[in-house]
Amino acid sequence: MRVTALSAHRLLVTSVLVATKFLDDSYYSNVYFAKVGGVSLTELNGLEVELLLRLDFRLHVLPEEFEAVCASLCERLQPAEELPRRRTAAVEVPTLHVAPAAA
């Protein structure tokens, strides 16, 4: 699968799913991740297998490898000031008032 602006969320949800399964003893089901990621369960299952095969099932990353990839990605990304800005409407956030606990 080629990663584009329209498919990046598929890579993200699949990566989070695989990382969660690798790192945690208890995790949400693929059904949950599919709903949250906006993809079908069948598609997510296929993406999970494809990601694992492409990684050759090597999920452990050394800190040096991680930092090298992060540095490479940062070099390729546009600085935030160069990105086109969208106008958004102001949203009022309600204040939460909490009553003091009874002694």
GIPEJO-V494768 format. One record per backbone hydrogen bond with DSSP energy under -0.5 kcal/mol. NH is the residue of the N-H (numbers start at 1). CO is the residue of the C=O. Records with the same first field share a line. If there is no record, write none. Layout:
NH = CO, CO
This chain:
4 = 2
7 = 4
8 = 4
10 = 7
11 = 7
12 = 8
13 = 9
14 = 10
15 = 11
16 = 12
17 = 13
18 = 14
19 = 15
20 = 16
21 = 17
22 = 18
23 = 19
24 = 20
33 = 29
34 = 30
35 = 31
36 = 32
37 = 33
38 = 34, 35
39 = 34
44 = 40
45 = 41
46 = 42
47 = 43
48 = 44
49 = 45
50 = 46
51 = 47
52 = 48
53 = 49
54 = 50
55 = 51
56 = 53
57 = 52
58 = 55
59 = 57
66 = 62
67 = 63
68 = 64
69 = 65
70 = 66
71 = 67
72 = 68
73 = 69
74 = 70
75 = 71
76 = 72
77 = 73
82 = 79
83 = 79, 80
93 = 91
94 = 92
97 = 95
98 = 96
99 = 97
